[in-house]
């Protein structure tokens, strides 16, 4: 009797479970996944295997070694030219301009100011290696290892020489770009070097229309104003220029003693050749200790002015940060909470984050911008002051020499020199 009762209870329980499961199936029907949605193609390159990233570092070392050899040892413009073609194909079109030594500035800056961010070893090596090589051998990275420089160098057709005052004025822009890039990266706002890279869209063949127009415009300009991005915009070029000024070995126009033939005077499309100085002309120009002392004493005023401008501009600059922008938008227009078409606002509301927390985070970011903007402004003031001071510094030169800071070590000038090794 007990066995029959157990059997009936088990049968009833099994029937009840089966009925309940069937009811749930009817209540929650099988989902339909065939919606016609097509997964979009990623606009950024997928991460590579770690071994391949180290292979990129190895290729960078080999290219830098070859560029240094062609520039300093064999003095071969043709060798550097073909090396540039390889760099453009591999680091440009094949690797889609990433990893990039120029963009690595932002990774390094974020590492210093954000404890939660850890830079990858390969990105750090791409940032450090060209600087170390430049410190010893000049800007051979620019000559044959940078894809952004290579794509511009190959389109130089009929370069024109710009006035010195224009060169110096436009030469201040890379310092400003470097300051803003570090500021935006340090505050976690954006990587503006990568976002506004004029050539990465050409490398990846997927840029927005305006970025393609910008890249093509740089290339068209580069046919006559050689390497406009490298000379008047590249922030990494600032660091390379600093390192190159202290290089123990550097590209020279002549392999031995200069014979003053003047054949190289118009050989450099980048206006990077310093001519021999004429002491009489220097005396007539009025350059002397008094003007030097005056310009030196004004430098602190330039720094103070830069700090003041930076402090005044931090509110405007901080609006580039998404949290600051969103907090100001919701405070000024609370009715946007009911706007279903505003994706930024709806995403914030869906996150469940309280408004007080958003305002607190935005305030902290704005304080970072206040300090960072003052530092960036003071840095720009120092750069302007030192640039003006450099215009009254007399350096005695007897030969035609490449300017260590501005020379790209492209070896164009060596072909014009008749002096044999």
FIZA-449140 format. One line per field, with one value per residue (C-alpha): x, y, z. Coordinates in steps of 0.001 Angstrom, whole numbers, plus 500000, padded with zeros to 6 digits. Example, Ala and Ser with C-alpha at 12.3 -4.5 7.8 and 13.67 -1.06 7.14 Angstrom:
% FIZA-449140
u: c(512300,513670)
v: c(495500,498940)
w: c(507800,507140)
This chain:
% FIZA-449140
u: c(500000,502857,504607,501410,500991,504588,504081,500902,502604,505620,503329,501334,504511,505959,502675,502583,506193,505558,502409,504205,507099,504652,502860,506150,506945,503609,504089,507657,507788,511065,512865,513248,516865,516431,515829,517852,520415,523898,526916,528832,532501,534713,536177,539293,541786,541278,543949,546832,548453,551100,553792,552843,553038,556580,557267,556217,558767,561421,560496,560732,564233,565366,563925,565557,568878,568603,567580,570513,572906,571640,571733,575042,577166,576303,574746,572235,569093,567896,568190,566115,563562,562968,562928,560180,558150,558460,557472,554431,553299,553923,553263,550829,548537,549201,549251,546696,548917,548731,550808,551993,554878,553077,549855,551768,552302,548733,549177,552249,550462,547436,549720,551232,547905,545539,546616,543990,545519,548539,550317,551276,554972,554830,553227,555890,558661,557231,557341,560821,562907,562748,563622,566683,567870,567334,569382,572409,571905,569415,565918,566403,562958,561479,563674,562476,560556,557453,554541,553059,556333,556765,553412,554200,557794,556811,554544,557044,557140,558168,558781,558863,560887,558911,560099,561938,559366,556574,558534,559087,555472,553993,556604,554804,551713,553245,553997,550369,549153,551445,550131,546492,547121,548743,546020,543155,544796,545733,542135,540756,538908,540089,543061,542961,546150,544530,541102,542383,545204,544874,546370,545068,541788,543708,545650,542465,540291,537325,537605,534793,534489,535864,538938,539598,539356,541816,544282,544088,544493,547692,549046,548192,549776,552783,553512,554687,555112,557086,555880,553382,552159,555687,556869,553844,551638,553336,553566,556050,558318,558746,560259,562373,563680,564750,566556,568200,569790,571941,572751,576408,576312,574146,573711,576162,575881,579512,581460,584579,585532,583036,584413,581755,580403,576865,575280,573321,571749,568412,568577,566495,562719,562235,564399,566581,570027,571872,574113,577548,577233,578503,579705,579410,575735,575138,576667,574573,571367,571729,571851,573811,573879,571291,568592,569455,569098,565832,564324,565566,563983,560657,560420,558837,556210,555421,555093,552804,550673,550425,549316,546670,545320,545305,543345,540783,540352,539972,536175,535920,538456,536797,533577,535320,535005,531818,530922,531400,529412,526571,526394,526188,523623,521284,521661,520897,518176,516538,513699,516086,515520,512272,513858,514065,516207,519090,521276,523763,521086,519147,522328,523106,519572,519707,522958,521193,523871,522435,522720,524682,527413,527658,528007,530629,532695,532362,533533,536613,537454,537061,539497,542006,541521,542104,545512,546432,545434,547596,550570,549969,549634,552834,554610,553441,554566,558001,558157,557256,559802,562582,561702,562049,565285,566655,566208,568850,571350,574450,575999,579181,579151,581699,580039,576620,575154,571819,569900,570034,566556,564719,566616,564674,567869,566296,569738,568482,571256,574089,573476,574207,577609,580505,582965,583869,584276)
v: c(500000,502372,501679,502502,505758,506797,505952,508096,511042,510856,510652,513676,515705,514849,515818,519115,519956,519138,521256,524184,523964,523889,526932,528839,527999,529398,532478,533079,531937,531106,534338,535212,536099,536428,540208,541040,542951,542978,543312,546450,546311,547756,551162,550567,547764,544655,543948,541890,538982,540025,538285,540352,543575,542709,541915,545489,546729,544592,546041,549548,548819,547436,550380,552875,551081,551122,554807,555721,553765,555351,558872,558827,556043,555479,558956,557510,559452,556580,554127,556376,556836,553104,552656,555278,553292,550169,552152,553587,550150,548304,550790,552840,550709,547248,548251,551049,553655,551919,551518,555082,556819,560145,558960,557177,560610,560396,556902,558045,561166,559168,556699,559487,561041,558060,555292,552955,553110,550979,551568,548510,547766,547909,551394,552564,551160,552887,556137,555761,554037,556842,559410,557428,556921,560633,561578,559843,560075,562851,562580,559451,558351,561196,560264,556729,555207,557400,556567,560055,561598,559056,559741,563479,563070,561086,563838,566722,568048,571692,572962,576640,578358,580147,583362,582873,584811,582618,579448,580522,581607,578402,576464,577439,575407,571969,573168,574229,570936,569001,570973,570321,566648,566077,568100,566209,562830,563571,564524,561442,563611,562450,561331,564249,563242,560015,561515,564273,562407,563581,560435,557541,557641,557230,554321,552562,553613,554277,557862,560361,562610,565683,563775,562474,566047,567133,564392,565132,568856,568154,566066,568709,571377,569115,569223,572809,573335,570205,568098,570595,568244,567361,570964,572849,570409,567182,567176,564296,566405,568789,566013,564756,568257,568552,565219,565913,569146,567060,564290,563287,562243,563910,564047,566451,568031,567428,564278,566320,570005,572390,574134,576894,575951,576976,574193,572975,576304,575450,571667,571411,571709,572137,575270,573382,574541,577222,579456,580780,583913,587313,589168,592565,591977,590862,594081,596189,594418,595695,592240,592516,592016,594707,593159,589683,590824,592604,589518,587300,589547,589485,585676,585561,587997,585697,582772,584768,585833,582216,581086,583831,582893,579213,579898,581939,579304,576227,576492,576474,573660,571480,571375,568928,566361,564328,564405,568156,568749,566491,568000,571540,570479,568888,571779,574374,572321,569825,569326,567259,564367,563765,563968,560392,561512,562783,559685,561118,562079,558830,556786,558630,558111,554415,554020,554809,557268,560051,563637,564585,562093,563382,566973,565936,564115,567041,569468,567325,567188,570958,571449,569269,571410,574541,573336,571707,574736,577006,574673,574427,578195,578759,576286,578142,581441,579953,578648,582064,583798,581373,581617,585381,585101,582704,585344,587561,584804,584991,581660,581797,579403,579082,576267,575314,573071,571328,572670,569845,570467,570980,568606,565432,563600,562899,563136,565271,567798,565265,564677,568353,568288,567679,566807,563114,560960)
w: c(500000,500868,497559,495630,497593,496856,493209,493013,494746,492391,489347,490533,491228,487818,486113,488057,487118,483460,483410,485077,482575,479666,481055,481353,477752,476700,478886,477694,474062,472411,471473,467834,466950,463210,463112,460031,462104,460592,462858,461774,460904,463674,462822,464932,464375,466477,469100,467844,469603,472091,470040,466990,469026,470031,466396,465589,468136,466446,463047,464505,465838,462489,460559,462933,462599,458805,458736,460983,458777,455556,457033,458901,457432,453779,453352,450921,450084,447903,450804,453059,450284,449859,453623,453798,451275,453457,456562,454811,453648,456935,459748,457667,455531,456995,460688,460125,461789,465183,467392,466830,468595,468211,469802,472587,474163,475435,476891,478797,480085,481244,483024,485116,486152,486384,488809,487351,483867,482995,479707,477676,477343,473545,473564,476023,473817,470745,472709,474239,471537,468902,471580,472688,469103,468373,471432,469898,466128,465346,463925,461847,463068,461025,458070,457528,460453,460795,458456,458850,457738,454932,453278,453236,452142,449060,447692,447830,444254,444167,447699,448463,451164,453870,455538,458819,460821,459451,460182,463780,464256,462860,464823,468049,467106,467895,471444,471873,470417,472765,475759,474864,474103,477500,479259,477612,478189,481815,482647,480891,478384,474992,472885,470472,468617,467490,466940,464652,462941,459322,457785,459889,457974,454725,456221,457376,454409,456710,457941,458010,454999,456780,457985,454482,453202,455921,455007,451292,452032,453988,451102,448518,450691,451178,447467,447938,451702,452517,455453,456880,459613,460752,460837,462099,464011,465164,469007,469063,466861,469821,471926,469033,468413,472055,471925,468575,469788,472144,469662,469712,466048,463449,459691,458064,454636,453747,454688,455428,455240,453637,450523,450566,447132,448206,446156,449167,450054,448422,448793,451972,451430,455200,455623,458088,456893,458862,456794,457840,459957,458967,462056,460366,459583,463162,464489,462104,463130,466685,468294,471488,475261,475968,473802,475107,478735,477936,476302,479157,481800,479947,480026,483530,482298,479385,481805,484103,481143,480014,483480,483527,480084,481047,484236,482297,479584,481807,481913,478137,477737,480376,478339,476028,478823,478473,482185,482454,479288,480414,483913,482539,479974,482528,484976,482315,480574,482966,480496,478347,480736,478850,475422,474060,471097,473235,473424,475925,478425,478037,478456,481681,483017,482148,484087,487347,488452,490624,489439,492542,491678,488112,489335,491891,489244,486822,489517,490228,486525,486184,489079,487229,484151,486228,487409,484103,482042,484155,483732,479983,479733,481702,479443,476344,477844,478468,474888,473447,475655,474754,471056,471168,473124,470540,467814,469438,470244,468056,467061,465047,462073,459299,457326,456012,458678,459214,462191,464728,466055,462756,460449,459569,458483,455086,453384,450483,451041,450838,447126,446429,448097,445639,448432,448414,451482)
